[in-house]
Amino acid sequence: MRFFLVILAVLFSFYSCNTSNSINKIDVSNTTVNFDVKRFDVDFYTSKKENLKELKETYPYFFPEEISDSLSISKMKNKEELELFNETQLFYKDINPLKRQLTSLFKHVKYYNPKFEAPNVVTMLTNIDYDSRVIYADSLLIISLDVYLGKNHRFYNDYPTYIKANNTKNHIIVDVANEIIKRQVLPSRERSFIAKMINEGKKMYLLDFYLPNISDIEKIGYQEDKFMWIKENEEQIWAYFIEKKLLFSTDTKLNKRFIEVAPFSKFYMGQDNLSPGRAGVWLGWQIVRSYMQQNDVSLQELLEINELDLYKKSKYKPRK
């Protein structure tokens, strides 16, 4: 584990130097993107000691000085890691389907952001570190394939249901898009709960355009029963936020209750466990959608508008 923690530290250092919505579908056939896909996972776990020098030259960012050659060689031969690699290969020996998805995503991002340059992609294994599923650092995109073996895979038996629900092949492209969007939507300067909701809603709205063929349930990452619950209870959630005077509250505890990834949202009511986490993100998404229906603005203008101004002009009414 220390091996990967060091790698991630280096990468973060590098970082700093239902149905799809047809209205969002555009023709990107004339949009050109160029990127490579390298299989560090394959190259590493099929290498021998004598190939280490070549491997380090190909992937220098995975071999900082803190990583000794002996540690790298030990990992190549580790039985548990080889088992993980062999299992991952059953799902991802051929990654052409993933490359096609990435190509479509990158083309859509570039269509709306002409200065966007598609990053080169590297696949790897992180010993199922779901907090590091995808790492994006401008010209480099790292994807941890061992986190996407299917929600019912035996390797995930001890993981919480709300976490492993998104350990699927279909969710890779959503996680990749989210990492790109994090670089485009800056944190809100406003401290109110409604501003944070709308800031997250902006990110979700970009998913609508970057991934027009992906369903809402996949984009938000809910299980089906949780997705149906939040759709059916949107009006009640909004009423709760108003009744409890939460919209303009600056209480940071609301982040964990309604914004951050969690097994359920915390209304402090008897049936909280039926709800999905991130209820505030869902409502923020609907508010932004309402705003864009009411106002003729571009995606770039959407990102620049103040969240409170957006809320006032959204004319949002929760579905009943």
Rosetta blueprint (number, residue, H / E / L):
1 M L
2 R H
3 F H
4 F H
5 L H
6 V H
7 I H
8 L H
9 A H
10 V H
11 L H
12 F H
13 S H
14 F H
15 Y H
16 S H
17 C L
18 N L
19 T L
20 S L
21 N L
22 S H
23 I H
24 N H
25 K L
26 I L
27 D L
28 V L
29 S L
30 N L
31 T L
32 T L
33 V L
34 N L
35 F L
36 D L
37 V E
38 K E
39 R E
40 F H
41 D H
42 V H
43 D H
44 F H
45 Y H
46 T L
47 S L
48 K L
49 K H
50 E H
51 N H
52 L H
53 K H
54 E H
55 L H
56 K H
57 E H
58 T H
59 Y L
60 P H
61 Y H
62 F H
63 F L
64 P L
65 E L
66 E L
67 I L
68 S L
69 D H
70 S H
71 L H
72 S H
73 I H
74 S H
75 K H
76 M H
77 K H
78 N L
79 K H
80 E H
81 E H
82 L H
83 E H
84 L H
85 F H
86 N H
87 E H
88 T H
89 Q H
90 L H
91 F H
92 Y H
93 K L
94 D L
95 I L
96 N H
97 P H
98 L H
99 K H
100 R H
101 Q H
102 L H
103 T H
104 S H
105 L H
106 F H
107 K H
108 H H
109 V H
110 K H
111 Y H
112 Y H
113 N L
114 P L
115 K L
116 F L
117 E L
118 A L
119 P L
120 N E
121 V E
122 V E
123 T E
124 M E
125 L L
126 T L
127 N L
128 I L
129 D L
130 Y H
131 D H
132 S H
133 R L
134 V E
135 I E
136 Y E
137 A E
138 D L
139 S L
140 L E
141 L E
142 I E
143 I E
144 S E
145 L H
146 D H
147 V H
148 Y L
149 L L
150 G L
151 K L
152 N L
153 H L
154 R H
155 F H
156 Y H
157 N L
158 D L
159 Y L
160 P L
161 T H
162 Y H
163 I H
164 K H
165 A L
166 N L
167 N L
168 T L
169 K H
170 N H
171 H H
172 I H
173 I H
174 V H
175 D H
176 V H
177 A H
178 N H
179 E H
180 I H
181 I H
182 K H
183 R L
184 Q L
185 V L
186 L L
187 P L
188 S L
189 R L
190 E L
191 R L
192 S L
193 F H
194 I H
195 A H
196 K H
197 M H
198 I H
199 N H
200 E H
201 G H
202 K H
203 K H
204 M H
205 Y H
206 L H
207 L H
208 D H
209 F H
210 Y H
211 L L
212 P L
213 N L
214 I L
215 S L
216 D H
217 I H
218 E H
219 K H
220 I H
221 G L
222 Y L
223 Q L
224 E H
225 D H
226 K H
227 F H
228 M H
229 W H
230 I H
231 K H
232 E H
233 N L
234 E H
235 E H
236 Q H
237 I H
238 W H
239 A H
240 Y H
241 F H
242 I H
243 E H
244 K L
245 K L
246 L L
247 L L
248 F L
249 S L
250 T L
251 D L
252 T L
253 K H
254 L H
255 N H
256 K H
257 R H
258 F H
259 I L
260 E L
261 V L
262 A L
263 P L
264 F L
265 S L
266 K L
267 F L
268 Y L
269 M L
270 G L
271 Q L
272 D H
273 N H
274 L H
275 S L
276 P L
277 G L
278 R L
279 A H
280 G H
281 V H
282 W H
283 L H
284 G H
285 W H
286 Q H
287 I H
288 V H
289 R H
290 S H
291 Y H
292 M H
293 Q H
294 Q H
295 N L
296 D L
297 V L
298 S L
299 L H
300 Q H
301 E H
302 L H
303 L H
304 E H
305 I L
306 N L
307 E H
308 L H
309 D H
310 L H
311 Y H
312 K H
313 K H
314 S H
315 K L
316 Y L
317 K L
318 P L
319 R L
320 K L
